Amino acid sequence: MDSKFRPIPMSELKDEADSVENLANEGRPGRQPPRQERKKSLPSSSKALRRLSVILHSTLVVLHLVLIAIWATNLEHRLVFPFDTARNKLISLFITTISTTFGTIYAAVLVFVTQTLSMRRDMQADQTLTATHDHTAAWAGLGAAVSHIWYQKAVPASLVGVLSAFFYLGNILVFHITTPALFSLETFTSTRGVPVQTQSIPALNFSAINPDVLDAHASTDEYTNFVDRYTQGALVFLPSVLGTGTNLGLYGSTLYDVVDVNKGVGNVTVNATGVSTTCGYLPGVEISPTDAWFADYTVNGTNYELDITNTQPGMISAAGTDALLFQYMVFHTTVPVVDSSNNRGPFLESPLQNGTFQFIACMQTPVNQVATVDAESRQFLAVAPDIRKTDSTWGPYTGPNNLLKLENVFDTFPILYTNAPVSDTRLSQNHPPSSVAELYLNQKLNLTSTTPGNLTLHDVENALSDLAASIFWTLSHIPPIRGNVAGCGSSACIDENNDPFTVLRGNATVTNIITQARLDLSIIAVSAGLAASIALMIIAYSTSILTRAGVEETELPIDGLGVLQAIWLYRNHPELETLMDQAEYPSTQNLREAGMVRVRLVDGSISR
């Protein structure tokens, strides 16, 4: 078609509209035409809409960049909720609702602004009427955009414009999908240190002991009464303790804290106390027989009585009860004891029978240690420092030489050892039944065999350390048989309602695994949203925002291209009747072919 449609200036459009309206009102008696004024609003201001479009699209891109930064630093994981199925469902619903509402409103504003600007661009563009129709109709939705892309195959009028609308709406769809998927609640397990109480080392319960017993110069009988009434009933279980290695709180010569039953996992560090034994020979010892069964030995000018019946071959025994007045304990043995250099300490000739024997003075001292235990089973795993001895050298005893005074549980070992319950085993034919402590010591050192060999000094020290730790553990963890405790006729009696040994309480920190929920940001949704945001911004800039420099913007008298606006435009464009061919059959393709005439619906200039 050769004819060219002439755009009508807006001044003429206004005059023509007024004349048409006056003409229409002349036929209606008594009806006055309403006074109408042009009202400017945000939707009718193209300049304001362009600014709003720039702000909205740029903000959307920046928001997604911020979300990527949050994901990279895991900041969203700091928002943690206690795990509760019902509560977490509500929180998840709340998060999804908020994000969906935000995305829907934001996308609706983007489409409204971009569609309006694109429509106004089409009304001012010098293009075919079919191109204006296709481009405007494509903004109705993705389905409409796809159908009008298909229409371009028959009548190619505005492929670029329709594709722009299609890709813009497609990216809006992506934005709709990714926004609710940005945040979710993630269930995870975390560790947390939880304090728990522990059963620590045993201690003397001084409130259970008659104050007279605490006198440093109390007689041996008072000490014996104190120990005998409790030890005889408590240490009957010592053999079972010595025969197993699964006693919680005891490992060899180490007493470690036992954590209370807990829900912890992994390892726990607890306090521990090791019993270290140091032995040496007694210098200046003299011995002389008194009768068939006893002899006197002298230490630093003080005479003490020795029970000769304990000096049987192949044995190690305590050297009488008089030695219990000191902080150390004296043993004698008929088996040679050598050090790591194979040196034998000083020995004496037996006054009543053939052979020799040695005096050994030993003392137990506590050593602070740190133990590692399993939180769940509470079993021992490791300890540091390791006080197990692998070598020792003979030397004179140089430890304290004071009278025994009860200051802590480790001071009680000499009297606990001597007053241990009697076993049913005799170490020799002429030997009375041994105590459970003495029997363990001889068995530990392999002296119960028919041909015992030499003893090493460090083996003796380790055996005494293990025995002392086992005795302390038994007294504090296994209740005694009360029949052996009740009743007393001495100032050293024990309150039968209060034990003289108790367990100290300590604290440790176990690691608990707790299930929690935290906010999680999906990097896939953020990345897809960022790509869609950038695409939206590029399409909006190219199709509706950018204008040709130096062209004055013209405000349009209409705000859309709906049915009413189309009728208004047709009534104000009478040339369209002669410019457009009549379509005998108004199919979509026939109408699009008839609309292939170049028009500019409203005068103005805009970039192409």
C-alpha positions as CSV (number, residue, x, y, z in Angstrom):
1,M,0.0,0.0,0.0
2,D,1.5,3.4,-1.2
3,S,-0.4,5.7,1.1
4,K,1.2,7.0,4.2
5,F,-0.6,7.7,7.5
6,R,-0.1,11.3,8.8
7,P,0.2,11.5,12.6
8,I,-2.2,14.0,14.1
9,P,-0.7,16.6,16.3
10,M,-1.9,16.5,19.9
11,S,-3.4,20.0,19.7
12,E,-5.6,18.9,16.8
13,L,-6.5,15.7,18.7
14,K,-7.7,17.7,21.6
15,D,-9.7,20.1,19.5
16,E,-11.2,17.2,17.5
17,A,-12.0,15.4,20.8
18,D,-13.8,18.4,22.2
19,S,-15.8,19.0,19.0
20,V,-16.8,15.3,18.9
21,E,-17.8,15.4,22.6
22,N,-19.8,18.7,22.1
23,L,-21.5,17.2,19.1
24,A,-22.5,14.2,21.1
25,N,-23.9,16.2,23.9
26,E,-26.0,18.5,21.6
27,G,-28.4,15.7,21.1
28,R,-29.0,15.3,24.8
29,P,-31.1,18.1,26.2
30,G,-30.2,19.3,29.7
31,R,-26.9,17.3,29.8
32,Q,-23.9,19.5,30.2
33,P,-20.5,18.2,29.3
34,P,-18.4,17.4,32.4
35,R,-15.5,19.7,33.1
36,Q,-12.4,17.6,32.6
37,E,-8.8,18.5,33.5
38,R,-5.7,16.7,32.7
39,K,-4.4,15.1,35.9
40,K,-0.8,14.2,36.2
41,S,0.0,11.1,38.1
42,L,3.0,8.7,38.5
43,P,1.7,6.3,35.8
44,S,1.1,9.2,33.3
45,S,4.6,10.7,33.8
46,S,7.0,8.8,31.5
47,K,10.0,10.5,33.0
48,A,9.0,9.4,36.5
49,L,8.3,5.9,35.3
50,R,11.8,5.6,33.7
51,R,13.4,6.7,36.9
52,L,11.3,4.2,38.9
53,S,12.2,1.4,36.4
54,V,15.9,2.2,36.8
55,I,15.7,2.1,40.5
56,L,13.6,-1.1,40.6
57,H,15.8,-3.1,38.2
58,S,19.1,-1.9,39.7
59,T,17.9,-2.6,43.2
60,L,16.9,-6.1,42.2
61,V,20.4,-6.8,40.9
62,V,22.0,-5.3,44.0
63,L,19.8,-7.4,46.3
64,H,20.9,-10.6,44.6
65,L,24.6,-9.6,44.8
66,V,24.1,-9.0,48.5
67,L,22.5,-12.4,48.9
68,I,25.6,-14.0,47.2
69,A,27.8,-12.2,49.6
70,I,25.7,-13.5,52.5
71,W,25.9,-17.0,51.2
72,A,29.7,-16.8,50.7
73,T,30.1,-15.8,54.4
74,N,27.4,-18.1,55.7
75,L,25.8,-15.1,57.6
76,E,22.3,-16.6,57.2
77,H,23.5,-19.7,59.3
78,R,23.7,-17.4,62.3
79,L,19.9,-17.4,62.5
80,V,19.4,-20.6,64.5
81,F,16.2,-22.1,65.9
82,P,15.7,-24.9,68.4
83,F,14.6,-28.0,66.7
84,D,10.9,-28.5,67.0
85,T,8.9,-30.2,64.2
86,A,5.7,-28.2,64.6
87,R,7.4,-24.9,65.2
88,N,9.8,-25.4,62.3
89,K,6.9,-26.0,60.0
90,L,5.4,-22.7,61.0
91,I,8.7,-20.9,60.6
92,S,9.2,-22.4,57.2
93,L,5.7,-21.4,56.1
94,F,6.3,-17.9,57.4
95,I,9.6,-17.6,55.4
96,T,8.0,-18.9,52.2
97,T,5.0,-16.7,52.6
98,I,7.1,-13.5,53.1
99,S,9.4,-14.3,50.2
100,T,6.6,-15.2,47.9
101,T,4.6,-12.1,48.8
102,F,7.6,-9.9,48.3
103,G,8.5,-11.5,44.9
104,T,4.9,-11.3,43.6
105,I,4.5,-7.6,44.5
106,Y,7.9,-6.7,43.2
107,A,7.4,-8.6,40.0
108,A,4.0,-7.0,39.5
109,V,5.4,-3.5,39.8
110,L,8.2,-4.4,37.4
111,V,5.8,-5.7,34.8
112,F,3.5,-2.7,35.2
113,V,6.2,-0.1,34.8
114,T,8.0,-1.8,31.9
115,Q,4.8,-2.7,30.1
116,T,3.5,0.9,30.4
117,L,6.7,2.4,29.1
118,S,6.9,-0.1,26.3
119,M,3.3,0.7,25.3
120,R,4.0,4.4,25.2
121,R,7.0,3.8,23.2
122,D,4.9,1.9,20.6
123,M,2.3,4.7,20.4
124,Q,5.0,7.2,19.5
125,A,7.0,4.9,17.2
126,D,6.8,5.1,13.5
127,Q,6.0,1.5,12.7
128,T,3.3,-0.7,11.2
129,L,0.0,-1.0,13.0
130,T,0.5,-4.7,13.1
131,A,3.9,-4.3,14.9
132,T,2.2,-2.1,17.5
133,H,-0.6,-4.7,17.9
134,D,1.8,-7.6,18.2
135,H,4.1,-5.9,20.6
136,T,1.3,-4.7,22.8
137,A,-0.6,-8.0,22.8
138,A,2.6,-9.9,23.7
139,W,2.6,-8.2,27.1
140,A,-0.6,-9.9,28.0
141,G,1.4,-12.9,29.2
142,L,3.8,-15.7,28.2
143,G,1.1,-17.6,26.3
144,A,0.2,-14.5,24.3
145,A,3.9,-13.8,23.6
146,V,4.5,-17.3,22.4
147,S,1.5,-17.1,20.0
148,H,2.6,-13.8,18.6
149,I,6.1,-15.2,18.0
150,W,4.4,-17.9,16.0
151,Y,2.4,-15.3,14.1
152,Q,5.6,-13.6,12.9
153,K,6.2,-16.7,10.7
154,A,3.2,-15.7,8.5
155,V,3.4,-11.9,8.8
156,P,6.8,-10.8,10.2
157,A,5.9,-7.4,11.8
158,S,7.8,-7.1,15.1
159,L,9.8,-10.2,15.9
160,V,12.3,-8.2,18.1
161,G,9.6,-6.5,20.1
162,V,7.6,-9.7,20.7
163,L,10.8,-11.5,21.7
164,S,11.6,-8.7,24.1
165,A,8.2,-9.1,25.8
166,F,8.6,-12.9,25.8
167,F,12.0,-12.9,27.4
168,Y,11.1,-10.2,29.9
169,L,8.0,-12.2,31.0
170,G,10.0,-15.4,31.0
171,N,12.6,-13.9,33.4
172,I,9.7,-12.6,35.6
173,L,8.6,-16.3,35.7
174,V,12.1,-17.3,36.8
175,F,12.0,-14.6,39.4
176,H,8.7,-15.9,40.6
177,I,10.2,-19.4,41.0
178,T,13.5,-18.5,42.6
179,T,12.1,-16.0,45.2
180,P,10.2,-18.6,47.3
181,A,13.2,-20.9,47.0
182,L,15.8,-18.5,48.3
183,F,15.5,-19.3,52.0
184,S,14.7,-22.6,53.7
185,L,15.1,-24.1,57.1
186,E,18.0,-26.6,57.3
187,T,18.2,-29.2,60.0
188,F,21.8,-29.7,61.3
189,T,23.6,-31.1,64.2
190,S,26.0,-29.0,66.2
191,T,28.2,-29.6,69.2
192,R,28.0,-27.7,72.4
193,G,30.0,-27.9,75.6
194,V,27.9,-28.9,78.5
195,P,29.2,-29.0,82.1
196,V,28.7,-32.2,84.0
197,Q,29.6,-33.2,87.5
198,T,32.2,-35.9,88.2
199,Q,33.1,-38.3,90.9
200,S,36.6,-37.3,91.8
201,I,39.3,-38.8,94.1
202,P,38.4,-40.1,97.6
203,A,39.0,-38.0,100.6
204,L,38.9,-38.3,104.3
205,N,35.6,-37.3,105.9
206,F,37.0,-35.8,109.1
207,S,33.5,-35.2,110.5
208,A,33.1,-39.0,110.8
209,I,36.3,-39.5,112.9
210,N,36.7,-38.8,116.6
211,P,38.9,-35.7,116.9
212,D,41.3,-37.7,119.2
213,V,42.3,-39.8,116.2
214,L,43.5,-36.7,114.4
215,D,46.1,-36.1,117.1
216,A,49.6,-36.6,115.5
217,H,50.8,-38.3,118.6
218,A,47.9,-40.7,119.0
219,S,48.8,-44.3,119.8
220,T,49.0,-47.0,117.3
221,D,46.0,-48.7,118.9
222,E,43.9,-45.7,118.2
223,Y,44.9,-45.7,114.6
224,T,44.3,-49.4,114.4
225,N,40.8,-49.0,115.9
226,F,40.0,-46.2,113.4
227,V,41.0,-48.2,110.4
228,D,40.0,-51.7,111.5
229,R,36.4,-50.9,112.1
230,Y,36.0,-49.6,108.5
231,T,38.6,-51.3,106.5
232,Q,37.7,-54.8,107.5
233,G,34.2,-54.3,106.1
234,A,35.2,-52.3,103.1
235,L,38.2,-54.1,101.6
236,V,36.5,-57.5,101.4
237,F,35.7,-56.5,97.8
238,L,39.3,-55.6,97.0
239,P,40.1,-58.9,95.2
240,S,37.3,-58.4,92.7
241,V,38.6,-54.8,92.2
242,L,42.1,-56.0,91.6
243,G,41.0,-58.8,89.3
244,T,39.3,-56.5,86.7
245,G,40.4,-53.6,84.6
246,T,37.0,-52.1,84.0
247,N,36.5,-50.1,87.1
248,L,35.3,-46.7,86.3
249,G,37.6,-44.2,87.9
250,L,40.6,-46.6,88.3
251,Y,43.3,-47.4,85.8
252,G,46.4,-49.0,87.1
253,S,47.8,-46.5,89.6
254,T,45.6,-43.6,88.3
255,L,42.4,-42.4,90.0
256,Y,40.5,-40.4,87.3
257,D,37.3,-38.5,87.7
258,V,34.2,-40.4,86.5
259,V,31.7,-38.2,84.6
260,D,28.1,-38.6,85.5
261,V,25.8,-40.3,82.9
262,N,25.4,-37.9,80.1
263,K,24.5,-37.6,76.4
264,G,27.9,-36.4,75.3
265,V,30.0,-37.8,72.5
266,G,33.6,-38.0,71.8
267,N,36.3,-37.6,74.4
268,V,36.2,-35.8,77.7
269,T,39.2,-34.4,79.6
270,V,39.0,-34.9,83.3
271,N,41.2,-34.5,86.3
272,A,43.2,-37.4,87.6
273,T,45.5,-38.3,90.4
274,G,48.2,-40.8,90.1
275,V,49.8,-42.7,93.0
276,S,53.5,-42.7,92.7
277,T,55.6,-45.0,95.0
278,T,59.3,-44.3,95.7
279,C,61.3,-46.9,97.6
280,G,64.8,-46.9,99.1
281,Y,66.8,-48.8,101.6
282,L,66.9,-47.9,105.3
283,P,70.4,-46.9,106.4
284,G,71.8,-47.9,109.8
285,V,69.5,-50.9,110.4
286,E,70.5,-53.3,113.2
287,I,68.7,-56.5,114.0
288,S,68.9,-58.9,116.9
289,P,66.6,-61.9,117.8
290,T,64.4,-61.7,120.9
291,D,62.7,-65.0,120.8
292,A,61.7,-67.7,118.3
293,W,59.3,-65.4,116.4
294,F,60.3,-61.8,116.8
295,A,63.4,-59.6,116.4
296,D,64.1,-56.0,116.9
297,Y,65.4,-53.6,114.2
298,T,66.7,-50.2,114.8
299,V,66.1,-47.2,112.6
300,N,67.9,-43.9,113.5
301,G,68.3,-45.2,117.0
302,T,64.7,-46.2,117.5
303,N,63.8,-49.9,118.1
304,Y,60.9,-51.6,116.3
305,E,59.7,-55.1,116.5
306,L,59.8,-57.5,113.5
307,D,57.6,-60.5,113.1
308,I,59.9,-63.2,112.1
309,T,57.1,-65.5,110.9
310,N,56.8,-63.2,107.9
311,T,60.3,-63.8,106.8
312,Q,59.6,-67.0,104.8
313,P,61.6,-67.6,101.6
314,G,60.2,-66.0,98.5
315,M,57.9,-63.4,100.1
316,I,57.5,-59.7,100.6
317,S,55.6,-58.4,103.7
318,A,55.1,-55.4,105.9
319,A,57.7,-55.3,108.7
320,G,55.4,-55.2,111.7
321,T,52.8,-52.7,112.8
322,D,55.2,-50.4,114.6
323,A,56.3,-49.0,111.3
324,L,52.8,-47.6,110.8
325,L,53.7,-44.6,113.0
326,F,55.6,-43.1,110.1
327,Q,54.5,-41.5,106.8
328,Y,56.4,-44.2,105.0
329,M,55.9,-48.0,105.1
330,V,58.6,-50.6,105.7
331,F,58.7,-53.9,103.9
332,H,61.1,-56.8,104.1
333,T,61.6,-59.5,101.6
334,T,63.7,-62.6,101.3
335,V,63.8,-62.2,97.5
336,P,66.7,-60.1,96.2
337,V,65.5,-56.7,94.8
338,V,67.8,-55.3,92.1
339,D,67.6,-51.9,90.4
340,S,67.9,-51.1,86.7
341,S,71.7,-51.5,86.9
342,N,71.3,-55.0,88.5
343,N,72.6,-53.7,91.8
344,R,71.2,-55.2,94.9
345,G,70.4,-53.0,97.8
346,P,71.8,-53.6,101.4
347,F,70.7,-56.9,102.9
348,L,70.9,-58.5,106.3
349,E,71.5,-62.0,107.5
350,S,68.4,-63.7,109.0
351,P,69.0,-64.1,112.8
352,L,66.8,-67.2,113.2
353,Q,67.1,-69.0,109.9
354,N,69.4,-69.4,107.0
355,G,69.3,-66.8,104.3
356,T,69.2,-63.0,103.9
357,F,66.5,-60.4,103.6
358,Q,66.2,-56.7,102.7
359,F,64.4,-53.8,104.3
360,I,62.6,-51.4,101.9
361,A,61.1,-48.1,102.9
362,C,58.4,-46.9,100.5
363,M,56.1,-43.9,100.4
364,Q,53.2,-43.0,98.2
365,T,52.7,-39.5,96.9
366,P,50.0,-38.1,94.7
367,V,50.8,-36.8,91.2
368,N,48.4,-34.5,89.3
369,Q,47.4,-35.9,86.0
370,V,45.0,-35.3,83.2
371,A,42.9,-38.2,81.8
372,T,41.0,-38.6,78.7
373,V,37.8,-40.7,78.8
374,D,35.0,-41.6,76.4
375,A,32.0,-39.5,77.1
376,E,29.4,-42.2,76.4
377,S,31.0,-45.2,78.0
378,R,33.0,-43.2,80.5
379,Q,35.9,-45.6,80.0
380,F,39.5,-44.6,80.4
381,L,41.4,-43.8,77.2
382,A,44.7,-42.1,78.1
383,V,46.4,-40.2,80.8
384,A,49.3,-37.7,81.0
385,P,51.9,-37.6,82.4
386,D,52.6,-41.3,82.5
387,I,54.0,-42.1,85.9
388,R,54.6,-45.8,85.2
389,K,58.2,-46.5,86.1
390,T,60.5,-48.4,83.8
391,D,63.7,-48.0,85.8
392,S,64.8,-47.2,89.3
393,T,68.1,-46.9,91.1
394,W,68.9,-48.1,94.6
395,G,69.5,-45.3,97.2
396,P,68.8,-44.5,100.8
397,Y,65.3,-43.5,101.7
398,T,65.2,-39.7,101.7
399,G,61.5,-39.1,102.1
400,P,59.7,-37.6,105.1
401,N,60.6,-39.2,108.4
402,N,57.8,-37.6,110.4
403,L,55.2,-39.3,112.6
404,L,52.1,-40.2,110.7
405,K,49.4,-37.5,110.6
406,L,46.1,-37.9,108.7
407,E,46.0,-34.9,106.3
408,N,44.7,-36.6,103.1
409,V,43.7,-40.1,101.9
410,F,47.2,-40.9,100.7
411,D,48.5,-40.8,104.3
412,T,46.3,-43.7,105.2
413,F,47.9,-46.4,103.0
414,P,50.2,-47.9,105.6
415,I,47.4,-48.6,108.0
416,L,45.0,-49.6,105.2
417,Y,47.5,-52.1,103.9
418,T,48.1,-53.7,107.3
419,N,44.4,-53.8,108.3
420,A,43.2,-55.3,105.0
421,P,40.9,-58.3,105.5
422,V,42.4,-61.7,105.8
423,S,42.2,-64.0,102.8
424,D,41.9,-67.8,102.7
425,T,45.4,-68.3,101.2
426,R,48.6,-69.1,102.9
427,L,51.8,-68.0,101.2
428,S,53.7,-70.8,103.0
429,Q,53.0,-73.8,105.2
430,N,54.1,-72.0,108.4
431,H,52.7,-68.6,107.3
432,P,49.3,-67.5,108.7
433,P,46.6,-66.6,106.1
434,S,47.7,-63.5,104.2
435,S,45.7,-60.4,103.9
436,V,44.1,-59.6,100.5
437,A,46.5,-56.8,100.0
438,E,49.6,-58.9,100.8
439,L,48.3,-61.7,98.6
440,Y,47.8,-59.3,95.7
441,L,51.3,-57.8,96.1
442,N,53.0,-61.2,96.1
443,Q,50.9,-62.4,93.1
444,K,51.6,-59.2,91.2
445,L,55.3,-59.7,91.7
446,N,55.0,-63.4,90.7
447,L,56.3,-64.5,94.1
448,T,53.7,-67.3,94.5
449,S,55.5,-69.5,92.0
450,T,57.8,-72.3,93.2
451,T,60.9,-70.7,91.9
452,P,60.5,-66.9,92.2
453,G,63.3,-64.9,90.5
454,N,64.9,-61.6,91.5
455,L,62.6,-58.6,91.8
456,T,63.3,-55.3,90.1
457,L,62.9,-52.2,92.2
458,H,60.6,-50.4,89.7
459,D,58.3,-53.4,89.6
460,V,57.9,-53.3,93.3
461,E,57.2,-49.6,93.2
462,N,54.6,-50.0,90.4
463,A,52.9,-52.9,92.2
464,L,52.6,-50.8,95.4
465,S,51.2,-47.9,93.4
466,D,48.6,-50.1,91.7
467,L,47.6,-51.6,95.1
468,A,47.3,-48.2,96.8
469,A,45.2,-46.8,94.0
470,S,42.9,-49.9,94.1
471,I,42.5,-49.6,97.9
472,F,41.6,-45.9,97.8
473,W,39.1,-46.6,94.9
474,T,37.5,-49.5,96.8
475,L,37.0,-47.5,100.0
476,S,35.3,-44.6,98.2
477,H,33.2,-46.5,95.6
478,I,32.1,-49.8,97.4
479,P,30.0,-49.5,100.6
480,P,31.4,-51.6,103.4
481,I,29.7,-54.5,105.2
482,R,28.2,-52.6,108.1
483,G,28.4,-55.5,110.4
484,N,32.1,-54.9,110.7
485,V,31.6,-51.2,111.4
486,A,28.9,-51.0,114.0
487,G,29.8,-50.7,117.6
488,C,32.9,-49.4,119.3
489,G,34.4,-49.0,122.7
490,S,37.3,-46.7,121.9
491,S,37.8,-43.0,121.5
492,A,38.7,-43.8,117.9
493,C,35.3,-45.3,117.0
494,I,33.6,-44.4,113.7
495,D,30.1,-42.9,113.5
496,E,28.2,-45.7,111.9
497,N,25.9,-43.2,110.1
498,N,28.8,-41.4,108.5
499,D,31.6,-43.0,106.5
500,P,35.2,-41.8,107.1
501,F,35.9,-41.8,103.3
502,T,33.9,-39.9,100.8
503,V,34.1,-39.0,97.1
504,L,34.9,-35.5,96.1
505,R,32.8,-33.9,93.4
506,G,34.4,-32.2,90.4
507,N,33.3,-30.8,87.1
508,A,34.1,-31.5,83.5
509,T,32.8,-30.4,80.1
510,V,31.3,-32.9,77.7
511,T,30.4,-32.3,74.1
512,N,26.7,-32.8,73.3
513,I,25.3,-33.1,69.8
514,I,22.1,-31.2,69.5
515,T,19.8,-31.0,66.5
516,Q,18.8,-27.5,65.5
517,A,17.4,-25.7,62.5
518,R,18.9,-22.7,60.8
519,L,18.2,-20.4,57.9
520,D,19.8,-21.7,54.7
521,L,20.3,-19.7,51.5
522,S,20.1,-21.6,48.2
523,I,23.0,-20.5,45.9
524,I,21.2,-22.1,42.9
525,A,18.1,-19.9,43.5
526,V,20.3,-16.8,44.1
527,S,22.3,-17.4,41.0
528,A,19.3,-18.0,38.8
529,G,17.6,-15.0,40.3
530,L,20.7,-12.8,39.7
531,A,20.8,-14.0,36.0
532,A,17.1,-13.2,35.6
533,S,17.5,-9.8,37.3
534,I,20.4,-8.8,35.0
535,A,18.3,-10.0,32.0
536,L,15.3,-8.0,33.1
537,M,17.4,-4.9,33.5
538,I,19.0,-5.2,30.1
539,I,15.6,-5.8,28.4
540,A,14.0,-3.0,30.2
541,Y,16.8,-0.6,29.4
542,S,16.8,-1.4,25.7
543,T,13.0,-1.5,25.1
544,S,11.5,1.0,27.4
545,I,14.0,3.1,29.4
546,L,16.6,4.5,26.9
547,T,15.6,7.5,24.8
548,R,17.3,9.4,22.1
549,A,19.5,12.2,23.4
550,G,18.1,15.7,22.6
551,V,14.5,14.5,22.0
552,E,11.9,16.3,24.1
553,E,9.7,13.8,25.9
554,T,6.0,14.2,25.1
555,E,3.3,13.3,27.6
556,L,0.6,11.1,26.1
557,P,-3.2,11.9,26.4
558,I,-4.0,8.2,26.9
559,D,-2.5,5.7,29.4
560,G,-2.9,2.4,27.5
561,L,-4.1,0.5,24.5
562,G,-7.1,-1.2,25.8
563,V,-10.5,-1.4,24.1
564,L,-11.6,2.1,25.1
565,Q,-8.2,3.6,24.1
566,A,-8.4,1.8,20.8
567,I,-11.9,3.2,20.1
568,W,-10.7,6.6,21.0
569,L,-7.7,6.4,18.7
570,Y,-9.8,5.1,15.8
571,R,-12.4,7.9,16.3
572,N,-9.5,10.5,16.2
573,H,-7.9,8.8,13.1
574,P,-10.5,8.9,10.4
575,E,-7.7,8.3,7.8
576,L,-7.4,4.7,9.0
577,E,-10.6,3.8,7.0
578,T,-8.9,4.8,3.7
579,L,-5.4,3.7,4.8
580,M,-6.3,0.2,5.9
581,D,-7.7,-2.5,3.5
582,Q,-11.0,-4.0,4.5
583,A,-10.6,-7.6,5.7
584,E,-13.5,-9.6,4.3
585,Y,-12.8,-12.4,6.8
586,P,-11.5,-10.9,10.1
587,S,-9.1,-13.7,11.0
588,T,-6.0,-12.9,12.9
589,Q,-3.8,-13.4,9.9
590,N,-6.0,-11.2,7.6
591,L,-6.2,-8.4,10.2
592,R,-2.4,-8.5,10.7
593,E,-1.9,-8.4,6.9
594,A,-4.3,-5.4,6.7
595,G,-2.4,-3.6,9.5
596,M,0.9,-3.6,7.7
597,V,0.8,0.1,7.2
598,R,3.2,2.5,8.9
599,V,1.6,4.8,11.4
600,R,2.5,6.9,14.4
601,L,-0.5,6.9,16.6
602,V,0.6,10.0,18.7
603,D,2.9,12.7,17.5
604,G,6.3,12.6,19.2
605,S,9.8,11.3,18.8
606,I,11.3,8.2,20.4
607,S,14.4,6.2,19.7
608,R,14.3,3.0,17.7
